[in-house]
């Protein structure tokens, strides 16, 4: 485990969106959907929800494919959510 990962709990190389700790940092909602297209081929969003976890805002997308498999992806939206 690298020192930055130890200090901050996140590493740029392992951010896969599988949990709040591994949330994908995005600059806008459109970036979330582009990320899904690139990284989750065959899956489509079926639900989007805002969650406050540990005081930070996350967009949580539930994805599903044609076989009914589901995947949940967490996006860190703190860079733009609630800012004017």
C-alpha positions in Angstrom: 0.0 0.0 0.0 1.5 3.4 -1.0 1.8 6.2 1.4 -0.8 8.4 -0.3 -3.3 5.5 -0.3 -2.6 5.0 3.4 -3.0 8.7 4.2 -6.1 9.4 2.0 -7.7 6.0 1.6 -7.8 6.3 -2.2 -5.5 5.6 -5.1 -6.1 6.8 -8.6 -5.2 3.3 -10.0 -7.9 1.4 -8.1 -10.9 3.7 -8.4 -13.4 1.3 -10.0 -16.6 2.7 -8.5 -17.4 -0.6 -6.7 -17.8 1.2 -3.4 -17.8 4.7 -1.9 -14.1 4.2 -1.0 -13.4 3.5 -4.7 -15.8 6.1 -6.2 -15.1 7.6 -9.6 -14.4 11.3 -9.3 -16.4 13.2 -12.0 -16.9 16.9 -12.9 -20.5 16.5 -14.1 -23.3 14.0 -14.6 -22.5 13.6 -18.3 -19.1 12.3 -17.3 -20.8 9.5 -15.3 -22.7 8.3 -18.3 -19.6 8.4 -20.5 -17.7 6.4 -17.9 -20.4 3.8 -17.9 -20.3 3.5 -21.7 -16.5 3.1 -21.7 -16.1 0.8 -18.7 -19.3 -1.2 -18.5 -20.1 -2.3 -22.1 -23.5 -4.1 -22.4 -24.8 -2.4 -19.2 -27.3 0.4 -19.1 -28.4 2.6 -16.2 -31.7 1.6 -14.7 -31.6 3.8 -11.5 -29.7 6.8 -10.3 -29.8 8.0 -6.7 -28.1 10.6 -4.6 -26.5 9.4 -1.4 -24.8 11.3 1.4 -22.1 9.0 2.9 -19.8 10.3 5.5 -20.9 13.9 4.7 -19.9 13.6 1.1 -22.3 13.4 -1.9 -22.3 10.4 -4.2 -24.3 9.6 -7.3 -25.0 5.9 -7.3 -26.0 4.3 -10.6 -27.5 0.8 -10.8 -26.7 -0.8 -14.1 -28.3 -3.8 -15.7 -27.5 -5.9 -18.8 -29.7 -8.0 -21.1 -29.1 -11.1 -18.9 -30.5 -9.3 -15.9 -27.1 -8.9 -14.2 -26.8 -5.8 -12.0 -23.9 -3.7 -11.1 -23.7 -0.7 -8.8 -21.3 2.2 -9.5 -20.4 5.0 -7.1 -19.5 8.4 -8.4 -17.9 11.1 -6.2 -19.7 14.3 -7.2 -18.3 16.6 -4.4 -16.5 18.7 -7.0 -19.8 20.1 -8.3 -22.7 19.1 -6.2 -24.2 21.9 -4.1 -22.0 24.5 -5.6 -23.4 27.6 -7.3 
